[in-house]
């Protein structure tokens, strides 16, 4: 498995399971309808675990442009590979999102609310205030990246991943994403990953789903710019503390 394929598959699984739980919770007539935020945050954490376990031995399991950029800033990853990784992550996110739509299509069709139809694709703020929404994404991603830098023993079949203990090394990352969702995710839905939002938002825009409403491109820059800023600040702080 190449690095590109690993990032593609890992991100596709991440989005399939992560956006899949959102669909299960919010769409009409599902078995998990209205099961709540704790279900969503827990499944997203476990989705990260799955994606990391699959891809870590081959690519380091970035699965997130914010991680890739932060590692490059911290001189732990080659800048030449950054576009290559991000392309794989974006393609994987789009495929994962498309599979969620195919699997839950009957429930998308049965759901009338346009906001609920959009929720399994892209994030949206609980209260729309772009400045505070941006700040939320910056803070959430800062916590994600800064803590990842302090996971030690960079071994999971590869020196490229910042966690150890074999497959069990994915557990700390899962717990980290879980607590970010529980503590910091209520304002924007905690994208903390540009392709987690952009890839599915593109799919939402192009699929022939009746009554889907707007893809809200006016907000789409927030879950892209916010995570990149947060990741950059985390990497710079890490560098300044470890000179």
N, C-alpha and C positions, 0 to 999 in steps of 0.2 A: 504494500500500500504506500503510495507517495504522500508527501506532505499535503499536496493539494487535495487529494482524495480523502485523506484523513480529516482535514478541516471541513471539507464539504459534507461528509457523512456525519461527523460529529455535530455540526451546526444544524443539519437537517433533522437529526434525532432530537436535538435540543428544542427546536421550534415545533416539531411534530407533537412532542409530549407537553411542552410548555403552553403553546397556543391551544393544544388539544384540551387541556384542563379548563382553559377559559371558555372554550366552546361548550364543554360538558356542564359548566356551572351556569352560564348565562343564557344559553339557547333554549327555546321552548321544547318541552316534551322529552328532554334527556333524563337519564337515570340520576344524574348528579345535579339537576336543576336547583338553583338557589342554595347550594351546599356551602357557599361562603368563601370569605377571604382566606381563611386558614387552609382550606383545601387547595386554593390556587397557589398560595405561597409554598406550601409543602410540595406540591407536584412540580413546581418550577425548580425547586432545590434538587429534587430527585432527577429531574430532566438534565440538570447540569451534571449530576453524578454520572448518568448514562453517557452523555456526550463526551465527558472527560475520559472515562474508562476506555471507550472505543478509540479515541484519537490520540491520547497522550503518548503511547509508545512510538508513534510515527511522526507527529507534528508538534508535540508539546501541548496540545489541547488548548489553544488560545480561544477559539470559537467566538471571538469578539474583537473587533478592530481596536477597541480601547485597550485591551490586554496587549495586542500586537504592538501598537504604537508606544505604550508605556514601557514595554520591554526593550524596544529599540532605543528610546530616549535614555533608558538606564544602561545602555550598552550591553544588554543581555541577549540581543537579537539583531540580526543583520538588516539594515534599512533596505537593502536591495530586495529582500523577500517580503517586505510589508505589503506592496500592492498585490502580490501573488496570493498571500494569505487572505487579504480582505476580499478579493474576488471570489475565492473559494467559500468564504463565510457568507457572502451575499447570495451566491448561487444556492448554497445549502439552505439558507433561511427561506428563500423563495420556494424551493421544492418542499420543504417541511410544511410551510404554510398552505401550499396548494393541496397537499395530502390531507390536511385538516379540513379544508373546504370540501373535498371529495367525500371524506368519511362522514361528515356531519351535514351533508347537503340537504337531506330531508328536513333537518332541524333548522337550518338556515332558512329554508323555504317556509317553514311553519312559524318563524319568528317575524313579527311585523315591525318591531321597534328597530329603527335604522341604527341607533347607537349600539344596541345589543348585537346586531349583525356585524358591526365594525369591530367590536371589542376583541374577538378572537384573532384579529389581524394586527391591529396597531394599538399603541397606547394612547391614552387621552387623559387630560387633567381632570381632577375632581372639581376644582375651581379654576377657571381659565384666567390665568394671570401670567403672561409669558415670562416676565422677569423672575417671579417666584418659582414657576415651573422649571425654568432653566437652572435656577439655583438648586432645586431639588435633585435634578439629574446630575449636576456637578457633585453635590455632596454624596449621593448614593454611589456614584462611580468612584469617587475619591476613596471612600471606605473600602470598596471592592479591591481596587488596585493596590492601595497602600498595605492592606492586610496580606494580599497575595505575595507581595515582596518579602514578607516575613515568614512565609511557609518555607521550611528548611529542607535540606537533603533533596536536591532537584533530581529525583530519579523515579521514573516509572517506565523503565525500559529505554529511557532517553534522557539526556542532560537538558533537553529543551523545555521541560515542564517544571514549574516551580513547586512541585509537591513530591512527596516520597511515599514509602510504604506500599509499593505496588499498586494494585487496584484500590486498596483501602485509602491510598493517598488522595482519592477524589472526595472522600468524606468531608475533610475540612472545607473544601470549596463549596460543597453542597450546604453545609451549615452556615457558611458565610452568606451565600445568596439567600438562604432562608431568613436569617435575621435581618438582612437588608430589606427584604420584602415586608416582613412583619413590622419593622420599626420605621422604615423610611419610604415604603412603597405606596402609602395611602394618598399621596398628593398627585402623582403622575402615572402610577402603575409601574414605576421603576423599570424603565427600559434598560438602563445602565449598559447598553450594548447597541450601537448604531444599526447594525444589520438586523438585530432582533425586531426593530421597528420598521426600518426601510424596506427590507425584503418582503415581509408580509403586506406592507402598505402598497407596494407595487402590485402584488397579486390581487389585493382588494380592488385596485383601480382597473385591472384588466379582465377579471373574470366576469362572465355574463350572469351575475346574480341579480334577480329581480328585486327591486326596492331596496338596494343596498345603500343608497345615499352617498354623501360626499366622502372622499378619502382624506379630507382635511389636510391638504398639502400646506396650508398656512401654518399649521402647528408642527409639521414634520421635521423642521430644522432643529427643534428643541431636543428631541431624543438622539440627534446626531451630534450637534455641537456640544451639548451638555456633557455627555460621556467623554468626548475627546478632551475637553477642558479639564474635567475631573481627573482623567487618567494622566494628563500632562502634569498637573499640579502634584499628584501623588508621586510620580516618577521623579520630579525635581526635588521634592522634599526628601524622598528616599536617598537620592544622590547626595544631597547636602548633609544628611545625617550619617552617611557612610563613606565620606571622603578618606 
